[in-house]
Amino acid sequence: MVAVLVFPGSNCDHDVYHAAKHVFGQDARFVWHKEASVGDADLVVVPGGFSYGDYLRAGAIARFSPVMKDVVRVAGAGRPVLGICNGFQVLCEAGLLPGALLRNASLRFACKDAHLRVESTATPFTSGLDAGEVLTVPVAHGEGNYTADADTLDRLEGEGRVVFRYVDAAGEAVPEAAPNGSARNIAGVANAAGNVVGMMPHPERCVEALLGGADGARVFQSVFDHLAAGDGVAA
Ligand SMILES: NC(=O)CC[C@H](N)C(=O)O
């Protein structure tokens, strides 16, 4: 079962539900943030949006929602957890992922397609992809400027925990390719175990040709294949 968390202000929850339920035929359920448990979910998705209106900092209030205790628990048990956009911000605020998402360097909301190079296949969300392949996935955020101190960035790079990097049309990670000023063009990172991934781009917005592209479906296909193979849940 796929648990799609819903906070006051989430607005990409239905897109994730549609992708999981209607494109991939999975059992998907919305889980209101006041619930104490994600149930028997074998995948938890923290979707995008403006939880609590982005007051204080994006994700800073949502991380105190009751359901987040259980998300921390299942993440620790090795179950796959994906944070998309505001979900990535929530996972950083909750301490499940390192670093923080600051205001975009442009101080403007960025809404456009981005090219993402797959940097690590050591996560359930990318194990079905090829390292170095480039996906086209839209971004839509005002606070996507990934930041961490130099030691943390070096550690993430050294441990292969940079999962996606913004690149240009030629596949090069030039600074201009990042829509937000992210350190080292980082678009997505993983925790040390690899089961928790946060990414600013929205794979759920490109899961079928009708939406203008289907590269995001590769990310969902990867995790569903991983779960079907039976190696998703540490008991
Ligand atoms: N699409 C989103 O999830 C937006 C995330 C967040 N509210 C921002 O603007 O940075």
The ligand as a MOL file (V3000), in Angstrom:
LIG
                    3D

  0  0  0     0  0            999 V3000
M  V30 BEGIN CTAB
M  V30 COUNTS 10 9 0 0 0
M  V30 BEGIN ATOM
M  V30 1 N 5.3520 22.5670 -5.3300 0
M  V30 2 C 5.7680 22.6170 -4.0910 0
M  V30 3 O 5.7730 21.6230 -3.3720 0
M  V30 4 C 6.1610 23.9560 -3.5520 0
M  V30 5 C 7.0590 23.7940 -2.3700 0
M  V30 6 C 7.2010 25.0470 -1.5230 0
M  V30 7 N 5.9550 25.4790 -1.0220 0
M  V30 8 C 7.9840 26.0810 -2.2900 0
M  V30 9 O 7.4170 26.9480 -2.9350 0
M  V30 10 O 9.1800 26.0180 -2.2360 0
M  V30 END ATOM
M  V30 BEGIN BOND
M  V30 1 1 1 2
M  V30 2 2 2 3
M  V30 3 1 2 4
M  V30 4 1 4 5
M  V30 5 1 5 6
M  V30 6 1 6 7
M  V30 7 1 6 8
M  V30 8 2 8 9
M  V30 9 1 8 10
M  V30 END BOND
M  V30 END CTAB
M  END
